[in-house]
Amino acid sequence: MPLARIGLGSNLGDAVQNVELALAALAGLGRVVARSALYRTKPWGLADQPDFVNAAALLETSLEPRALLGSLQALERDLGRVPAVRWGPRTIDLDILAYDELTLAEPDLAIPHPRLFERAFALVPLAEIDPAFRPARDALARRERRGVQRIPGSAARSPTTVNWDETLERVRSAAEFCASAGLARFRIEEDDLAVEVRRPVRPLRAAAPPHPADAAVHTNGAHGSSNGSTPPAERAKTVLKAEFVGIVRFSRPSVAAGTLVGEDRELAYVEALGIRNPVRSGGPGRVAGVFVTDGQAVEYGQPLFALET
Amino acid sequence: MFKKLLIANRGEIAMRVNRAAHELNIETVAIFSEADRASLHVRNADEAFCVGPGPVARSYLNIPNIISSALISGADAIHPGYGFLAENARFAQICTDHGLTFVGPAPETIAQMGDKATAKAIMQAAGVPTTPGTNILASLAEALVAANELGYPIMLKATAGGGGKGMRAVRNPEELEHAYATAQAEAEANFKDGRLYMEKLIDRPRHLEVQVIGDSFGDAVHVGERDCSVQKPSHQKLVEEAPAPVLSERTRTRLHDVALAAARAVRYQSLGTLEFLASGDDVYFMEMNTRVQVEHPVTEMLYGVDLVKEQIRIAAGERLSFSQAGLVPSGHAIECRINAEEPSQNFAPAAGLLNDVALPGGAGIRVDSHAYTGLAIPPFYDSLLAKIIAHGATRTEALDRMSAALADTYIGGVNTTIGICATIVEDPRFREGGVGIDYLPGLVAGAAAAR
């Protein structure tokens, strides 16, 4: 599937949150393979403008470049709408920086982005997650690179980047170890990967067959299950949308991107005319995105949560 | 004055109300359906809320989401425009219950005038001439007896109908036997109220209406009449003009007087229109519309007033800003409705993409429209794309201006009524003036026969 490099930027309102929301919303256009840390850039020349917050993401998407551009523009509109003030300045900018190895030069769409190689605020975040752009970044003047500063506490993540071959290999070896050691449960944890193997212990046959009956893979809070040689399933993504115009209130404990939902539960409710209209997960899953903030006004059809089931 | 007004409508009328509110320094809140996200009325408002998917029952008639949008945005009033919830007494009451001012008359007035039989009884009591007819009919047997007394042809009407819907002409007892059950079932299906009444059918009448406006201090004025006789076979208006041509001054004055008397009789406190059928010098009250009319710009051009602004000001509790003596008509005004329709296919609505839109302008021309190149016309709504209004010192000048304006108008991508409107304003019979409501159906039938 093609890999698009997306640049994100905001300098209005809560810029950090705008970029975070946009990063979460990108999940609706494909698979976010990696996202950079957030960077703060001093606008030069325009001294009275607020700082820009920038980031980059790698998006595996089936959308053609032009369709992707349209979807990004729609996202800009949707996210730029602080409920629901229009015609105001845009709060988020989304650009296609590059798209596979493609070169395209049309009046309304140029790929790679024509000014990508002069723009430190685009190149610095991108180079962090895509080594192919590091030489270009290093070619920038030092003064320009220094103008783009990583926001403390933010880090690049590859939320769903799992090398499945490698992961399955690890599951298999963990299962074998489990069986040979006679353990019922075994768990290894690394930075962003946790593998847990559970094995039903049968008292009469201590040496179980080398195929674990039940293995679960946890990836940075992600939840999926794989049985034996079944390839990792395509996770179905559901976007929960508001059915009512009202104020969205998060149910406690409130969920965030990455939260695992064990069963059908109320994630939030939309308060309209004094009535609580629950927003339910509809079953177990993982919250892949949160598009609203607690207490925010929402309109009909507004995306609230993305859920992977 | 209001601080923020929610406009519970779409298209050109939402834009019209939006302009009036902005002139009055009132912030605006638009509502829209998912099918109307790209609509101009959404862009021009200060805020906008999506209230539901395309079908009207789930969006523009979605009362909970509309009220919620008003409350969340901090609006203090709701303007319903025309159609949708404009004549829904329950909606007006719900607005009031939530502390929102409904820009229109009191819910009781809407309910009284919305029930055609009740409205007629009230008007009769106020001395307004009404069409000879019956009260609510209890049965077909009663209908047959009543029709014999009135004399055929008669018009069978749904009491909850209006806007040309729920009416059926009947010429003899056999037709009545058949039509009664059908009309009842249709009324039940369309208005959830199957009650019928009957009126004598006025032969080839003209449709004349009088604009009235009253305030909460008991003052009321009329703003003249309009002639809306050019109607589609469905009784929907296509061309409207003011003043009504070929009308004796005696009848004109009488029309104004009875309309004003009627408005006073119901203590009318908003903008409204009394519709009459006219045959020679006889006029009969037909119904009262308790909202702004599509064709209100004709009156605005003729009198140089802003009716929508006045309607909003009055709803906010202000006094009428003009007196009857101050209302002086000047020249002549005419409106053509440009609809996405196919006139030769019985005006069947057309949906599609407007790939090229050129609208007219110039001296004496006003265009109220939400159309632009690239707009997709969804299949869910009224087919009106633009209203072109021409004003001139004389009727001839107004019609010539309209003719020139229509020639400048181009809408590509869907079939429209531009051509038939041009035919009408050039037609010697129409130029002569005083056509009846049978005029346009005859014109269309003639054109079909010529093909």
HADDOCK unambig.tbl for C-alpha pairs under 7 A between the chains (distance, minus, plus):
assign (segid A and resid 84 and name CA) (segid B and resid 47 and name CA) 5.20 0.50 0.50
assign (segid A and resid 84 and name CA) (segid B and resid 48 and name CA) 5.39 0.50 0.50
assign (segid A and resid 84 and name CA) (segid B and resid 49 and name CA) 6.33 0.50 0.50
assign (segid A and resid 85 and name CA) (segid B and resid 46 and name CA) 6.21 0.50 0.50
assign (segid A and resid 85 and name CA) (segid B and resid 47 and name CA) 4.63 0.50 0.50
assign (segid A and resid 85 and name CA) (segid B and resid 48 and name CA) 6.84 0.50 0.50
assign (segid A and resid 86 and name CA) (segid B and resid 43 and name CA) 6.58 0.50 0.50
assign (segid A and resid 86 and name CA) (segid B and resid 46 and name CA) 6.31 0.50 0.50
assign (segid A and resid 86 and name CA) (segid B and resid 47 and name CA) 5.90 0.50 0.50
assign (segid A and resid 87 and name CA) (segid B and resid 43 and name CA) 6.77 0.50 0.50
assign (segid A and resid 244 and name CA) (segid B and resid 65 and name CA) 6.09 0.50 0.50
assign (segid A and resid 245 and name CA) (segid B and resid 51 and name CA) 6.49 0.50 0.50
assign (segid A and resid 245 and name CA) (segid B and resid 65 and name CA) 5.17 0.50 0.50
assign (segid A and resid 245 and name CA) (segid B and resid 68 and name CA) 5.94 0.50 0.50
assign (segid A and resid 245 and name CA) (segid B and resid 69 and name CA) 6.08 0.50 0.50
assign (segid A and resid 246 and name CA) (segid B and resid 68 and name CA) 6.08 0.50 0.50
assign (segid A and resid 246 and name CA) (segid B and resid 72 and name CA) 6.78 0.50 0.50
assign (segid A and resid 272 and name CA) (segid B and resid 68 and name CA) 5.92 0.50 0.50
assign (segid A and resid 273 and name CA) (segid B and resid 68 and name CA) 5.97 0.50 0.50
assign (segid A and resid 299 and name CA) (segid B and resid 49 and name CA) 5.54 0.50 0.50
assign (segid A and resid 299 and name CA) (segid B and resid 50 and name CA) 5.34 0.50 0.50
assign (segid A and resid 299 and name CA) (segid B and resid 51 and name CA) 6.41 0.50 0.50
assign (segid A and resid 300 and name CA) (segid B and resid 50 and name CA) 5.19 0.50 0.50
assign (segid A and resid 300 and name CA) (segid B and resid 51 and name CA) 5.01 0.50 0.50
assign (segid A and resid 300 and name CA) (segid B and resid 52 and name CA) 5.49 0.50 0.50
